[in-house]
Amino acid sequence: MASAWTEEETFVCSVCLDTLKDPATLPCGHSYCLACIQSHWDKGDSKGQHSCPQCRQVFNPRPSLAKSTVLVEAMEKLRTNSLKQSSSTAASSAPPSMPVYLEVLPDMGPQQGSMYPQLPLVEPRPCPQHNRPLDLFCHEDKECVCELCCQHGHNGHRVLKPQEERKERQQELVHMQAEVQRRIQETEKTLKELPHAARQHKALVQALEQESTDLFAELAKNVNGTGTQVGELLSTHETSLGSQVEGQIHRLEQEVAQLRWRSEELSRLADMQDHICFLKNFLTMEPLGQMGVTRESVLSQEEAVVASIRSVMKELQTSVQELCKASLAKILTLVNHGPVASTPNGAVVDTTAADNCGQASAQNTVYEMTTDPPPLPPPRAQGHNSSSKYPALHPACAQVVCEASAPPPPFPPHRPPGHINRGYTTVGPVNPEPKSRDELLKFRFEPTMDPNTSYRHVLLSDGGHKATMRAENLNPPDHPERFDFWRQVFCREPLAGSPYYWEVEWTGQKFTIGVAHKEMERKGSDDKSRLGHNPLSWSLYWSGTGFSFWHDGQEKLLGSPKAKRIGVYLDQLVGTLAFYRIANNQAELIHRHQTQFTGPLYPGFRFWAGVGATVTVSQLD
């Protein structure tokens, strides 16, 4: 059952973290319980400071406060409206199917040698048109008729006695029973083969895991070797560059010496007095442009070389990262979505989405607990539902059959060998869903709460396995994954693939437990960051009077007693999420949800306005 007033978190005192009682509004606009804010200011009277606990605005002198009657009336109106809405929602969401009570018919003792009571004999109902007994059956119209009906509306039809028609249908019933037995044998054979196939698959996956470890170690070794070679090449280039620079320095020094000698020679020639000697020496002098070396420095192209090498290294880094992402995406597709087809150019195409788009998805049966939980596997059908090609039961006979027993669940349609259930795809054998707590414990797992996600009033302890709601603000450092508005905390470990099972114990008046994708928002105050109220999260909520299941803002009321220890079973590959009530070392199903998860999930918890409430991850031995 949902909470009586879902908007109560809007009117919460920041001092006691509970619903406002005798609310009083400060001059800055923030509201608190009258007793809480007076007690808070009484503690600070010695310092002579009276400030708002939220915005820290200082008031001097101390304001005189009184109960805000307007706020009290507004809270009362919201509470009344919410009660009306919750009552109408509870009435409209009641399950359509009610339990069938058997009517004890008088004078019906058991037959000799039979374990079932004898059904009463029903006289044929008279024809509404001719008031004659309906003791014949029309094969074409598939209805009971009288003799006069055969002469008028059913002239030319094949009319038989009900006993003769039943003989024909009895043969079909025998074939149906044989088909059911054949399916039972095939299913039992599959059940026997599954454990052996699961062990083989587990061994193959473990071998693949070791192979992947060795492969990535070899890849890391190759990358490190390439880095070492690049470093050696750069060191050799540095040494060569140093030698080239030294050679160019030597040549430039020689050129400077020659230029100075030529300058002195030109000075002597300029001072020469004899014109003929001046002309002879000047004409025989070597032209200035034919001597000297090039002045282009060896460092002029070095900046371009360094930039090119840096570009190549960046390109290598980008290509390796993209290759790793593409390979990881292919592996994730294989693990979560079944087989993929490789094209000649190496691209991977998901065959699940493209195969048989027009097929209807298989329906999943979810068992809800009312008082006693039903067994996890569906009961075997002893008959078959009637269809349009079979004769309709006489109304009186149908009434007796409905009173005698409830109809069995529909038998699943037969699938030929090799058929793939399009509800989800798997790689290798699938783990059968556990039927007891001992089987659930085979998949035990103890998640660790992430301090980077915890609300500012949530204190983590016991190595991240316990969370406590505190009254004071713990002032944690700001983090993009931390919840700013909702009192929530997520766990560190991403859960994908194989099944996981964990248990938690909680204290307090209300509690929410669930799972969510990492992409769920953290900073907003709307339902996008509220566990179970958006498309990226699923949660089980205890309102104080009953459990309810939440997803994407939709609530499903559940009937179950209170459970202080809750077990969670998650099979991300198959798409199963189940919650159990743990008591006396037994697991009692509260709710099972079947869907298709698009990525890894993270366990999460949500506190309500109760200081001292705790959540503890149980240690499973």
C-alpha positions in Angstrom: 0.0 0.0 0.0 1.3 3.4 -0.9 2.1 6.1 1.7 -0.9 8.0 3.1 0.6 11.4 2.1 3.2 11.2 -0.7 4.0 15.0 -0.5 5.1 14.9 3.1 8.8 15.2 2.1 8.1 18.7 0.8 7.3 19.8 4.4 10.3 18.5 6.3 12.1 20.3 9.1 15.8 20.6 8.3 16.7 20.3 12.0 14.8 17.1 13.0 14.4 15.8 9.4 10.8 15.0 10.2 7.4 16.4 9.0 6.9 20.0 10.3 5.0 20.2 13.6 3.7 23.6 14.6 5.6 25.2 11.7 7.1 28.7 12.2 8.5 30.8 9.3 11.7 32.9 9.8 12.1 36.4 8.2 14.3 34.8 5.5 11.4 32.6 4.4 12.6 29.1 5.7 10.2 27.2 7.9 11.0 24.9 10.9 9.2 23.2 13.8 8.6 25.9 16.4 10.2 23.7 19.1 13.2 22.8 16.9 14.2 26.4 16.0 13.7 27.7 19.5 15.8 24.9 20.9 18.4 25.6 18.2 18.5 29.3 19.1 18.5 28.5 22.9 21.9 26.7 22.4 23.3 29.8 20.7 22.1 32.4 23.2 25.5 32.4 25.0 27.1 33.7 21.7 24.3 36.1 21.1 23.9 34.8 17.5 20.5 33.8 16.0 20.8 32.6 12.4 18.9 30.4 10.0 20.3 26.9 9.9 19.9 26.7 6.1 20.9 30.1 4.6 22.9 31.3 7.7 21.2 34.7 7.8 21.8 36.3 11.2 18.9 38.0 13.1 19.6 40.6 15.7 17.7 40.8 18.0 16.2 37.4 18.3 12.9 37.3 16.3 9.7 36.4 18.1 8.2 33.4 16.4 4.7 31.9 16.4 3.0 29.0 14.7 2.2 29.7 11.0 -1.5 29.0 10.7 -1.5 29.5 6.9 1.2 26.8 6.5 -0.7 24.5 8.8 -3.9 24.9 6.7 -2.0 24.3 3.5 -0.4 21.1 4.8 -3.8 19.9 6.0 -5.4 20.5 2.6 -2.6 18.6 0.8 -2.9 15.7 3.3 -6.7 15.5 2.7 -6.3 15.6 -1.1 -3.6 12.9 -1.0 -5.7 10.6 1.1 -8.6 10.9 -1.4 -6.3 10.2 -4.3 -4.6 7.3 -2.6 -7.9 5.7 -1.7 -9.2 6.1 -5.3 -5.9 4.7 -6.7 -6.1 1.7 -4.4 -9.6 1.0 -5.4 -8.9 1.3 -9.1 -5.7 -0.8 -9.0 -7.4 -3.8 -7.2 -6.7 -7.1 -9.0 -9.5 -7.9 -11.4 -9.6 -11.6 -10.6 -11.0 -12.5 -7.2 -10.6 -15.9 -5.5 -13.1 -18.5 -6.5 -15.0 -20.1 -3.6 -16.4 -23.6 -4.0 -20.1 -24.0 -3.3 -20.9 -27.1 -1.3 -23.8 -28.8 -3.1 -26.2 -31.0 -1.0 -26.5 -34.8 -1.4 -23.2 -35.2 -3.3 -21.3 -38.0 -1.7 -18.3 -39.5 -3.4 -18.8 -42.3 -5.9 -17.6 -45.8 -5.2 -13.9 -46.0 -6.2 -13.6 -42.2 -7.0 -11.8 -39.6 -5.0 -13.9 -36.7 -6.5 -17.5 -35.9 -5.5 -20.2 -36.8 -8.1 -21.4 -33.8 -10.0 -25.2 -33.4 -10.1 -27.2 -34.4 -13.1 -28.4 -31.4 -15.1 -31.6 -31.6 -17.1 -31.3 -30.2 -20.6 -32.5 -26.6 -20.8 -35.6 -26.1 -23.0 -35.3 -24.3 -26.3 -36.2 -20.6 -25.8 -38.0 -20.5 -29.2 -39.9 -23.8 -29.2 -39.8 -24.9 -25.5 -38.5 -28.3 -26.5 -35.5 -30.1 -24.9 -32.1 -29.1 -26.4 -31.1 -32.8 -26.8 -29.3 -32.5 -30.2 -26.1 -30.8 -31.3 -25.5 -29.0 -34.6 -22.0 -29.7 -35.9 -21.8 -26.7 -38.2 -23.1 -24.1 -35.7 -21.6 -25.8 -32.7 -24.7 -25.3 -30.4 -27.4 -27.4 -28.8 -30.7 -27.5 -30.7 -34.1 -29.1 -30.5 -36.0 -31.2 -33.1 -37.9 -28.2 -34.4 -34.8 -26.1 -34.7 -33.4 -28.8 -37.1 -36.3 -28.3 -39.4 -36.1 -24.5 -39.5 -32.8 -22.7 -38.9 -30.6 -25.7 -39.1 -32.1 -27.4 -42.1 -29.4 -29.3 -44.1 -26.9 -29.2 -41.2 -25.2 -32.2 -39.7 -27.1 -32.8 -36.5 -25.9 -35.4 -34.0 -26.6 -36.5 -30.5 -24.2 -35.1 -27.9 -22.8 -38.5 -27.2 -21.8 -39.0 -30.8 -20.2 -35.6 -31.1 -18.3 -36.3 -27.9 -16.8 -39.5 -29.3 -15.2 -37.5 -32.1 -13.9 -34.9 -29.7 -12.7 -37.6 -27.4 -10.3 -38.7 -30.0 -8.9 -35.2 -30.3 -8.6 -35.1 -26.5 -6.5 -38.3 -26.6 -4.2 -36.7 -29.1 -3.9 -33.6 -26.9 -3.1 -35.7 -23.8 -0.4 -37.5 -25.8 1.0 -34.2 -26.9 1.1 -32.9 -23.3 2.9 -36.1 -22.1 5.4 -35.7 -24.9 6.1 -32.1 -23.9 6.5 -33.2 -20.3 9.0 -35.8 -21.3 11.0 -33.3 -23.4 10.9 -30.8 -20.6 12.1 -33.3 -18.0 14.9 -34.4 -20.3 15.9 -30.8 -20.7 15.9 -30.3 -16.9 18.2 -33.3 -16.5 20.6 -32.1 -19.2 20.7 -28.5 -18.0 23.0 -29.0 -14.9 25.6 -30.8 -16.9 25.5 -28.2 -19.7 25.7 -25.4 -17.1 28.9 -27.0 -15.7 30.4 -27.3 -19.1 29.5 -23.7 -19.9 30.9 -22.5 -16.6 34.2 -24.3 -17.4 34.3 -22.7 -20.8 33.6 -19.3 -19.4 36.4 -19.7 -16.8 38.8 -20.9 -19.5 37.8 -17.9 -21.6 38.3 -15.6 -18.6 41.8 -16.9 -18.1 42.5 -16.6 -21.8 41.3 -13.0 -21.8 43.6 -12.3 -18.8 46.6 -13.7 -20.7 45.6 -11.9 -23.8 45.4 -8.5 -22.2 48.6 -9.1 -20.3 50.3 -9.9 -23.7 48.7 -6.8 -25.2 50.0 -4.7 -22.3 53.4 -6.2 -22.8 53.3 -5.3 -26.5 52.2 -1.8 -25.8 55.0 -1.4 -23.2 57.5 -2.8 -25.7 56.3 -0.3 -28.3 56.7 2.5 -25.8 60.2 1.3 -25.0 61.2 1.3 -28.7 59.7 4.7 -29.2 61.7 6.0 -26.3 64.9 4.5 -27.7 64.2 6.0 -31.1 63.7 9.5 -29.5 66.9 9.1 -27.5 68.9 8.2 -30.6 67.3 11.1 -32.5 68.3 13.4 -29.6 71.9 12.2 -29.7 72.1 12.6 -33.5 70.6 16.1 -33.3 73.2 17.1 -30.7 76.0 15.9 -33.1 74.5 17.8 -36.0 74.2 21.0 -33.9 77.9 20.7 -32.8 79.0 20.3 -36.4 77.0 23.3 -37.5 78.5 25.4 -34.7 82.0 24.4 -35.8 81.3 25.3 -39.4 79.8 28.7 -38.4 82.9 29.5 -36.3 85.1 28.8 -39.3 82.9 31.0 -41.5 83.2 33.8 -39.0 87.0 33.5 -39.0 87.1 33.7 -42.8 84.8 36.6 -42.9 86.9 38.5 -40.4 90.0 37.8 -42.5 88.1 39.0 -45.6 87.1 42.2 -43.7 90.7 43.0 -42.9 91.8 42.4 -46.5 89.0 44.7 -47.8 90.2 47.4 -45.3 93.8 47.2 -46.6 92.5 47.4 -50.2 90.4 50.4 -49.3 93.5 52.2 -47.9 95.6 51.4 -51.0 96.8 54.7 -52.8 97.9 53.2 -56.2 94.9 53.0 -58.4 96.4 50.4 -60.7 97.3 48.1 -57.8 93.8 48.7 -56.4 92.1 47.6 -59.6 94.4 44.5 -60.0 93.7 43.3 -56.5 90.0 44.1 -56.6 89.5 42.2 -59.9 91.4 39.2 -58.8 89.6 39.0 -55.5 87.2 36.0 -55.0 83.6 37.1 -55.1 81.9 37.2 -51.8 78.9 35.2 -52.8 80.9 32.0 -53.7 82.3 31.5 -50.2 80.7 30.5 -46.9 78.2 27.8 -46.0 74.4 27.8 -45.8 73.0 29.5 -42.7 69.9 27.3 -42.5 69.9 25.8 -39.0 69.4 22.1 -38.4 66.8 23.0 -35.8 64.5 24.8 -38.3 62.7 21.5 -39.2 62.9 20.0 -35.7 59.7 21.6 -34.5 57.8 20.1 -37.4 59.3 16.7 -36.7 58.4 16.9 -33.0 54.8 17.9 -33.9 54.5 15.1 -36.4 55.8 12.5 -33.8 53.4 13.9 -31.2 50.5 13.6 -33.7 51.4 10.0 -34.5 51.5 9.1 -30.8 48.1 10.8 -30.2 46.7 9.0 -33.2 48.0 5.7 -31.7 46.3 6.5 -28.4 43.0 7.4 -30.0 43.0 4.3 -32.2 43.8 2.0 -29.3 41.0 3.6 -27.2 38.5 3.3 -30.0 39.5 -0.3 -30.7 39.1 -1.1 -27.0 35.7 0.5 -26.9 34.5 -1.2 -30.1 35.8 -4.6 -28.8 34.1 -4.1 -25.4 30.8 -3.2 -27.2 31.0 -6.4 -29.3 31.6 -8.5 -26.2 28.8 -6.8 -24.3 26.5 -7.4 -27.3 27.4 -11.1 -27.3 26.9 -11.4 -23.6 23.6 -9.5 -23.3 21.9 -9.9 -26.7 22.9 -13.3 -28.0 24.8 -14.2 -31.2 26.1 -11.5 -33.6 27.1 -11.9 -37.3 30.4 -10.6 -38.6 30.5 -8.9 -41.9 33.5 -9.3 -44.3 34.9 -5.9 -43.2 34.9 -7.0 -39.6 31.8 -5.1 -38.5 29.4 -6.8 -36.0 25.7 -6.9 -36.7 23.2 -7.8 -33.9 21.0 -10.6 -35.3 18.5 -10.5 -32.5 16.8 -7.2 -33.5 16.6 -8.1 -37.2 15.2 -11.6 -36.9 11.5 -12.0 -37.1 10.4 -8.5 -36.2 6.7 -9.5 -36.6 6.8 -12.2 -33.9 4.8 -11.5 -30.8 7.0 -11.5 -27.6 6.4 -14.3 -25.1 4.3 -13.5 -22.1 5.9 -13.8 -18.7 3.8 -15.0 -15.8 4.4 -13.1 -12.5 3.2 -14.7 -9.3 1.9 -12.2 -6.7 1.8 -13.1 -3.0 -1.6 -12.6 -1.3 -1.5 -14.7 1.9 0.6 -17.7 1.1 3.0 -17.7 -1.8 2.4 -20.1 -4.7 5.2 -22.4 -5.8 7.8 -20.9 -8.0 7.2 -23.2 -11.0 3.7 -23.1 -12.6 1.5 -26.1 -11.8 1.2 -28.7 -14.6 -2.0 -28.4 -16.6 -4.4 -31.4 -16.4 -6.5 -30.3 -19.3 -6.7 -27.7 -22.0 -8.7 -24.5 -22.4 -11.6 -24.8 -24.8 -11.3 -22.9 -28.1 -13.7 -21.9 -30.8 -13.3 -25.2 -32.7 -14.7 -27.2 -29.8 -18.4 -27.4 -28.8 -19.5 -24.9 -26.2 -20.5 -26.3 -22.8 -24.1 -26.2 -21.8 -24.6 -23.2 -19.5 -25.7 -25.3 -16.6 -22.7 -27.6 -17.1 -20.4 -24.7 -17.3 -21.7 -23.3 -14.1 -21.1 -26.6 -12.3 -17.5 -26.9 -13.7 -16.7 -23.3 -12.6 -18.0 -24.1 -9.1 -16.1 -27.3 -8.9 -12.6 -26.1 -9.7 -10.7 -23.0 -10.8 -9.3 -23.2 -14.4 -5.7 -24.3 -14.6 -3.1 -21.8 -16.0 -2.7 -21.9 -19.8 -0.2 -24.3 -21.1 2.7 -22.6 -22.9 2.6 -22.9 -26.7 4.7 -25.7 -28.1 7.9 -24.5 -29.7 9.8 -26.6 -32.3 13.4 -27.6 -31.6 15.8 -24.7 -32.1 13.1 -22.1 -31.4 14.5 -18.9 -29.8 12.4 -17.1 -27.2 12.5 -13.5 -28.4 11.7 -12.2 -24.9 15.5 -12.3 -24.4 18.5 -14.1 -25.9 21.2 -15.9 -24.1 24.6 -17.4 -24.8 24.9 -21.0 -23.6 22.7 -22.6 -20.9 20.7 -20.3 -18.7 20.7 -20.6 -14.9 17.4 -22.0 -13.7 15.7 -19.6 -11.3 16.2 -20.7 -7.6 13.3 -22.3 -5.8 14.7 -22.0 -2.2 17.0 -19.9 -0.1 19.7 -22.5 -0.3 19.6 -22.3 -4.0 19.6 -18.5 -3.8 22.7 -18.5 -1.7 24.6 -20.2 -4.5 24.7 -16.7 -6.1 25.4 -14.8 -2.9 27.1 -11.4 -3.2 27.7 -8.6 -0.7 27.6 -5.1 -2.3 29.5 -2.2 -0.9 27.9 1.3 -0.6 29.7 4.1 -2.5 30.5 7.1 -0.3 30.6 9.3 -3.4 26.8 8.8 -3.9 25.5 9.0 -0.3 23.2 11.8 0.8 24.8 14.4 3.1 23.0 13.1 6.2 23.8 9.4 5.5 26.8 8.0 7.4 28.5 4.9 6.1 30.3 2.4 8.4 31.5 -1.2 8.6 33.5 -0.8 5.4 30.6 0.5 3.4 28.2 -2.3 4.5 26.1 -0.2 6.8 24.3 3.2 6.4 22.8 5.3 9.1 20.5 8.4 8.8 21.9 11.2 10.9 20.4 14.5 12.0 23.5 16.6 11.4 24.9 17.5 8.0 28.1 15.4 7.5 29.4 18.0 4.9 30.8 15.5 2.4 32.8 16.8 -0.6 30.9 17.6 -3.7 30.8 14.8 -6.3 28.9 14.5 -9.6 27.4 11.2 -8.5 26.2 12.4 -5.0 22.4 12.7 -4.4 21.7 16.3 -3.4 17.9 16.1 -2.7 16.8 12.5 -2.1 18.1 10.6 0.9 19.7 7.8 -1.2 22.9 5.9 -1.6 24.1 3.5 -4.3 26.6 0.7 -4.3 30.0 0.5 -6.1 29.7 -2.7 -8.0 28.1 -2.9 -11.4 26.0 -6.1 -11.8 25.7 -7.6 -15.2 25.5 -11.1 -16.7 25.4 -13.9 -14.2 22.8 -14.0 -11.3 23.4 -12.1 -8.0 21.7 -12.5 -4.7 22.1 -10.3 -1.6 20.2 -9.6 1.6 19.8 -6.5 3.7 18.4 -5.7 7.1 16.7 -2.3 7.8 15.3 -0.3 10.6 12.9 2.6 10.6 9.3 3.3 9.6 9.7 3.3 5.8 12.2 1.9 3.5 13.0 1.6 -0.3 15.4 -0.9 -1.9 16.0 -1.4 -5.6 18.4 -1.3 -8.5 19.2 1.4 -11.1 21.4 2.1 -14.1 24.4 4.4 -13.6 22.9 6.9 -16.0 20.1 7.8 -13.5 20.3 11.5 -12.6 21.6 12.5 -9.1 21.3 16.3 -8.7 17.6 17.0 -9.4 14.7 17.2 -7.0 12.2 15.6 -9.4 11.5 11.9 -10.1 14.4 11.6 -12.5 16.7 11.1 -9.5 14.2 9.2 -7.3 14.7 5.5 -7.0 11.9 3.6 -8.8 10.2 6.7 -10.2 11.9 6.8 -13.6 12.6 4.4 -16.5 16.2 3.7 -15.3 15.3 2.3 -11.8 13.2 -0.4 -10.1 12.4 -0.5 -6.4 10.4 -2.2 -3.6 8.8 0.2 -1.1 7.5 -0.4 2.4 5.0 2.4 3.3 4.5 1.3 6.9 1.4 -0.8 6.1 2.4 -2.8 3.0 4.8 -3.3 0.1 4.5 -1.8 -3.4 6.7 -2.1 -6.5 7.7 1.1 -8.3 9.0 1.6 -11.8 8.9 4.6 -14.1 6.5 6.4 -11.7 4.0 3.5 -11.7 3.1 1.8 -8.5 2.0 -1.8 -8.1 0.4 -2.6 -4.8 1.5 -5.9 -3.2 0.0 -8.0 -0.4 2.7 -9.1 2.0 3.5 -8.8 5.7 6.4 -6.7 6.9 9.9 -8.0 6.4 12.9 -6.6 8.3 15.3 -8.7 6.2 14.9 -8.6 2.4 16.6 -10.7 -0.2 17.1 -9.5 -3.8 17.7 -11.8 -6.7 19.0 -10.2 -10.0 19.6 -12.0 -13.3 20.6 -9.1 -15.6 21.1 -11.4 -18.5 17.7 -13.0 -18.4 16.0 -9.9 -17.1 14.7 -11.1 -13.8 14.4 -9.0 -10.6 12.9 -10.7 -7.5 12.4 -9.6 -3.9 12.1 -12.1 -1.0 11.0 -11.9 2.6 13.6 -13.7 4.7 12.4 -15.3 8.0 13.4 -18.5 9.8 16.0 -19.2 7.1 13.3 -19.4 4.5 12.8 -17.2 1.4 9.2 -16.1 0.7 8.6 -14.4 -2.6 7.2 -10.8 -2.4 7.4 -9.8 -6.1 9.0 -10.9 -9.3 9.5 -8.5 -12.2 10.5 -9.6 -15.7 12.0 -7.1 -18.2 15.0 -6.6 -20.4 17.8 -4.6 -18.9 20.0 -2.6 -21.3 23.2 -2.4 -19.2 24.8 -3.1 -15.8 22.7 -2.3 -12.6 23.7 -0.9 -9.2 22.0 -1.7 -5.9 20.5 1.3 -4.2 18.7 2.3 -1.0 16.5 5.2 0.0 15.9 6.6 3.5 12.8 8.5 4.7 12.4 11.2 7.3 13.5 9.1 10.3 16.7 9.9 12.2 18.6 6.8 13.3 17.2 4.5 10.5 19.8 2.0 9.3 20.4 -0.3 6.3 22.9 -3.1 6.7 24.2 -5.5 4.0 23.9 -9.0 5.5 27.0 -11.2 5.6 26.1 -14.5 3.8 28.2 -17.5 4.8 
